[in-house]
């Protein structure tokens, strides 16, 4: 079933590219809506375990769910991770990967 999630720290196409590449092997087609704030990521989720893996993968890249309860230090760390993920995504966009 297709599910949509509001995700923090997504700023641009570089971020979207990183997310799509990281999630595609497990979830297939990944949609990232950059036209609204907060950004929306839509994937096909089959069960609760897969949904948890989706959330964990995004958070490991620096993109937590908007609803996640995170402290100030963790928030700063996730923003730093997302900055790096964004840069990697921009680099791979430029390379056509």
Long-range contacts (C-beta under 8 A, 24 or more apart in sequence): 1-44, 1-45, 1-46, 2-42, 2-43, 2-44, 2-45, 3-42, 3-43, 3-44, 3-45, 3-51, 4-40, 4-41, 4-42, 5-40, 5-41, 5-42, 5-43, 5-54, 5-55, 5-65, 6-38, 6-39, 6-40, 6-65, 6-66, 6-67, 7-38, 7-39, 7-40, 7-41, 7-58, 7-63, 7-64, 7-65, 7-66, 8-38, 8-63, 8-64, 8-65, 8-66, 8-68, 8-78, 9-62, 9-63, 9-64, 9-78, 9-79, 9-82, 10-34, 10-38, 10-39, 10-41, 10-63, 10-82, 11-82, 11-86, 12-86, 12-90, 13-89, 13-90, 13-93, 14-86, 14-87, 14-88, 14-89, 14-90, 14-91, 14-93, 15-39, 15-63, 15-82, 15-85, 15-86, 15-89, 16-89, 17-89, 17-90, 17-92, 17-93, 18-61, 18-85, 18-86, 18-88, 18-89, 18-92, 19-58, 19-61, 19-63, 19-85, 19-89, 21-89, 21-92, 22-57, 22-58, 22-61, 23-54, 23-57, 23-58, 26-50, 26-53, 26-54, 26-57, 27-54, 38-66, 61-85
